[in-house]
C-alpha cells in the first residue's frame, strides 16, 4: 500500500492502517522522542502520546510537504509540551555568552556515550541543543518554541556545548590514561 493510501485510510480511522503507520514510522520517531527525553521509558511515553496526537490530527495533513516531517514536528511539540505542562525546566535569561570552540578530537567517541551525555544535560540546555544542533532550527525558532528570547537560546546552547565538551574531554582523558 502506498503512503498516500495509508494516510487516506488512517483518515478514515481504519485500525489496520493506523497499526501499519505506527509500525512503519515508530522506530524513526522513537529516535526523535529519545533525543528530547531523559531515558527510554520517557521516550516511549512521549512516542505513544505523539502517535495519539498524529492519529487525531491526521485529517489536518493536506498532502503538502513531507508527511514524515509533519509527524516529526508533532513528536517534538509533544515532548516540549510535556516539559511546559510539568514545568520541569526554567530557562535562564543569560544574554551575550560566547559559544565555546569545540576542537577536533583524534579519538572517536561512541554514539551511545554522546546520546547519554545529551540526555544528562539539564532540561533547558538539552531542549535548546536538540532543537538547534540536531534538528536544525534557528535560534529565533527555538526561542519561539520555548517562549524565551533569542539571546537565551544562544546562551543555553553555549552552556550545553560547554558541558558536553567537558564530558567528552574527560572521557577521552580516561581512555588515554587506560591506554598508558
The 8 nearest C-alpha neighbors of each residue, nearest first, counted from 0:
[[1, 4, 5, 2, 3, 16, 19, 6],
 [0, 2, 4, 3, 5, 6, 7, 8],
 [1, 3, 5, 4, 6, 0, 7, 20],
 [4, 2, 6, 1, 5, 7, 62, 0],
 [5, 3, 7, 1, 6, 2, 8, 0],
 [4, 6, 2, 8, 7, 3, 16, 1],
 [7, 5, 9, 3, 4, 8, 2, 10],
 [6, 8, 4, 10, 5, 9, 3, 11],
 [9, 7, 11, 5, 10, 6, 13, 16],
 [10, 8, 12, 6, 11, 13, 17, 7],
 [9, 11, 7, 8, 12, 58, 57, 6],
 [10, 12, 8, 9, 13, 7, 58, 6],
 [13, 11, 9, 10, 14, 8, 17, 16],
 [12, 14, 9, 16, 11, 8, 15, 17],
 [15, 13, 17, 16, 12, 18, 9, 19],
 [16, 14, 18, 17, 13, 19, 9, 20],
 [15, 17, 19, 13, 18, 14, 9, 5],
 [18, 16, 14, 20, 15, 19, 9, 21],
 [17, 19, 15, 21, 16, 20, 14, 22],
 [20, 18, 16, 22, 21, 17, 23, 15],
 [21, 19, 17, 23, 18, 22, 16, 24],
 [22, 20, 18, 25, 19, 23, 24, 17],
 [23, 21, 19, 20, 25, 24, 18, 26],
 [22, 24, 20, 21, 19, 25, 26, 18],
 [23, 25, 21, 27, 26, 22, 20, 28],
 [24, 26, 28, 21, 27, 29, 22, 23],
 [27, 25, 29, 28, 24, 30, 23, 22],
 [28, 26, 30, 29, 25, 24, 31, 23],
 [27, 29, 31, 25, 30, 26, 24, 32],
 [30, 28, 32, 26, 31, 27, 25, 46],
 [31, 29, 33, 28, 27, 32, 34, 26],
 [30, 32, 28, 29, 34, 33, 27, 35],
 [31, 33, 29, 42, 35, 34, 30, 46],
 [32, 34, 42, 30, 36, 35, 31, 29],
 [35, 33, 31, 32, 36, 30, 129, 118],
 [34, 36, 32, 33, 78, 126, 31, 37],
 [37, 35, 33, 42, 38, 34, 41, 32],
 [36, 38, 118, 41, 119, 35, 39, 33],
 [39, 37, 41, 36, 40, 42, 33, 118],
 [38, 40, 42, 41, 43, 33, 37, 36],
 [41, 39, 43, 42, 38, 44, 37, 36],
 [40, 42, 44, 43, 38, 39, 36, 45],
 [41, 43, 33, 45, 39, 32, 36, 40],
 [42, 44, 46, 40, 41, 45, 39, 47],
 [45, 43, 41, 47, 42, 46, 48, 40],
 [44, 46, 42, 48, 43, 47, 49, 78],
 [47, 45, 49, 43, 44, 48, 29, 42],
 [46, 48, 44, 50, 49, 45, 43, 51],
 [47, 49, 45, 51, 46, 50, 44, 52],
 [50, 48, 46, 52, 74, 47, 51, 77],
 [51, 49, 53, 47, 52, 48, 54, 46],
 [50, 52, 48, 54, 49, 53, 55, 47],
 [51, 53, 55, 49, 50, 54, 56, 48],
 [54, 52, 50, 56, 55, 51, 57, 49],
 [53, 55, 57, 51, 52, 56, 50, 9],
 [54, 56, 52, 53, 57, 51, 58, 50],
 [57, 55, 53, 58, 59, 54, 52, 60],
 [58, 56, 54, 59, 60, 53, 55, 10],
 [57, 59, 56, 10, 60, 55, 61, 54],
 [58, 60, 57, 56, 61, 55, 10, 62],
 [61, 59, 57, 58, 62, 56, 63, 66],
 [60, 62, 63, 59, 58, 64, 57, 66],
 [63, 61, 60, 64, 66, 65, 3, 6],
 [64, 62, 61, 65, 60, 66, 69, 59],
 [65, 63, 66, 62, 68, 69, 61, 67],
 [64, 66, 68, 67, 69, 63, 62, 70],
 [65, 67, 69, 68, 70, 64, 62, 60],
 [66, 68, 70, 65, 69, 71, 24, 72],
 [69, 67, 71, 65, 66, 70, 72, 64],
 [68, 70, 66, 72, 67, 71, 65, 73],
 [69, 71, 73, 67, 72, 68, 66, 74],
 [72, 70, 68, 74, 73, 69, 67, 75],
 [71, 73, 75, 69, 70, 74, 76, 68],
 [72, 74, 70, 76, 71, 75, 77, 49],
 [75, 73, 71, 77, 49, 72, 76, 78],
 [74, 76, 72, 78, 77, 73, 79, 71],
 [75, 77, 79, 73, 78, 74, 80, 72],
 [78, 76, 74, 80, 75, 79, 49, 73],
 [77, 79, 75, 81, 76, 80, 45, 74],
 [78, 80, 76, 82, 81, 77, 75, 83],
 [81, 79, 83, 77, 82, 78, 76, 84],
 [80, 82, 84, 78, 79, 83, 85, 77],
 [83, 81, 79, 85, 87, 80, 84, 86],
 [82, 84, 86, 80, 81, 85, 79, 87],
 [85, 83, 81, 86, 82, 80, 87, 79],
 [84, 86, 82, 87, 83, 81, 88, 80],
 [87, 85, 83, 84, 88, 82, 89, 81],
 [88, 86, 82, 85, 83, 89, 122, 84],
 [89, 87, 86, 122, 123, 90, 82, 83],
 [88, 90, 91, 123, 87, 86, 122, 83],
 [89, 91, 123, 88, 92, 147, 151, 155],
 [90, 92, 93, 89, 151, 155, 123, 154],
 [91, 93, 151, 94, 90, 150, 148, 147],
 [92, 94, 151, 154, 91, 95, 150, 96],
 [93, 95, 150, 96, 151, 154, 92, 153],
 [96, 94, 97, 150, 93, 154, 153, 151],
 [95, 97, 154, 94, 98, 157, 93, 153],
 [98, 96, 99, 95, 157, 154, 153, 100],
 [97, 99, 157, 96, 100, 154, 156, 160],
 [100, 98, 161, 101, 97, 157, 160, 158],
 [101, 99, 102, 98, 161, 160, 164, 97],
 [100, 102, 99, 103, 164, 160, 161, 104],
 [101, 103, 100, 104, 164, 99, 105, 168],
 [102, 104, 101, 105, 106, 100, 107, 164],
 [103, 105, 106, 102, 107, 171, 108, 168],
 [104, 106, 107, 103, 171, 108, 102, 175],
 [107, 105, 104, 108, 171, 174, 103, 175],
 [108, 106, 105, 109, 104, 171, 110, 167],
 [107, 109, 110, 106, 112, 113, 167, 171],
 [110, 108, 112, 111, 107, 113, 114, 106],
 [109, 111, 113, 112, 114, 108, 115, 107],
 [110, 112, 114, 113, 109, 115, 108, 116],
 [113, 111, 115, 109, 110, 114, 116, 108],
 [112, 114, 116, 110, 115, 111, 117, 109],
 [115, 113, 111, 117, 116, 112, 110, 118],
 [114, 116, 118, 112, 113, 117, 111, 119],
 [117, 115, 113, 119, 114, 118, 112, 120],
 [116, 118, 114, 120, 119, 115, 113, 125],
 [119, 117, 115, 37, 116, 120, 114, 36],
 [120, 118, 116, 117, 115, 121, 37, 125],
 [121, 119, 125, 117, 118, 124, 122, 116],
 [122, 120, 124, 123, 125, 119, 88, 118],
 [121, 123, 125, 124, 88, 126, 120, 87],
 [124, 122, 126, 90, 125, 121, 88, 127],
 [123, 125, 159, 155, 127, 121, 122, 126],
 [126, 124, 128, 122, 120, 127, 123, 129],
 [125, 127, 129, 128, 123, 124, 122, 130],
 [126, 128, 130, 124, 129, 125, 156, 131],
 [129, 127, 125, 131, 156, 126, 132, 130],
 [130, 128, 133, 126, 132, 127, 131, 125],
 [129, 131, 134, 127, 128, 136, 133, 132],
 [130, 132, 136, 135, 128, 129, 134, 127],
 [133, 131, 128, 129, 135, 134, 130, 136],
 [132, 134, 129, 135, 130, 131, 128, 136],
 [133, 135, 130, 136, 132, 131, 129, 128],
 [136, 134, 131, 132, 133, 130, 137, 129],
 [135, 137, 131, 130, 134, 140, 141, 138],
 [138, 136, 140, 139, 131, 141, 135, 130],
 [137, 139, 141, 140, 149, 152, 142, 136],
 [138, 140, 142, 149, 141, 137, 143, 148],
 [141, 139, 143, 137, 142, 138, 136, 144],
 [142, 140, 138, 144, 139, 143, 145, 136],
 [141, 143, 147, 139, 149, 148, 145, 140],
 [142, 144, 140, 146, 141, 145, 139, 147],
 [145, 143, 141, 142, 146, 140, 147, 79],
 [146, 144, 142, 143, 147, 141, 79, 83],
 [145, 147, 143, 142, 144, 148, 141, 90],
 [148, 146, 142, 145, 151, 143, 149, 152],
 [149, 147, 151, 142, 150, 152, 146, 92],
 [148, 150, 152, 139, 142, 151, 138, 153],
 [151, 149, 94, 153, 148, 152, 154, 95],
 [150, 152, 92, 154, 148, 153, 93, 149],
 [151, 153, 149, 155, 150, 154, 142, 138],
 [154, 152, 150, 156, 151, 155, 157, 149],
 [153, 155, 157, 151, 96, 156, 152, 93],
 [154, 156, 158, 124, 152, 157, 153, 151],
 [157, 155, 159, 153, 154, 158, 128, 127],
 [158, 156, 98, 154, 160, 155, 159, 161],
 [157, 159, 161, 155, 160, 156, 162, 154],
 [160, 158, 156, 124, 162, 161, 157, 155],
 [159, 161, 163, 157, 158, 162, 164, 156],
 [160, 162, 158, 164, 159, 163, 157, 99],
 [163, 161, 165, 159, 160, 164, 158, 166],
 [164, 162, 160, 166, 165, 161, 167, 159],
 [163, 165, 161, 167, 162, 166, 160, 168],
 [166, 164, 168, 162, 163, 167, 169, 161],
 [167, 165, 163, 169, 168, 164, 170, 162],
 [168, 166, 170, 164, 169, 165, 163, 171],
 [167, 169, 171, 165, 170, 166, 172, 164],
 [170, 168, 172, 166, 167, 171, 173, 165],
 [171, 169, 167, 173, 168, 172, 166, 174],
 [170, 172, 174, 168, 173, 169, 167, 175],
 [173, 171, 175, 169, 174, 170, 168, 176],
 [172, 174, 176, 170, 171, 175, 169, 177],
 [175, 173, 171, 177, 172, 176, 178, 170],
 [174, 176, 178, 172, 173, 177, 171, 179],
 [177, 175, 173, 179, 178, 174, 172, 171],
 [178, 176, 174, 175, 179, 173, 172, 171],
 [177, 179, 175, 176, 174, 173, 172, 171],
 [178, 176, 177, 175, 174, 173, 172, 171]]
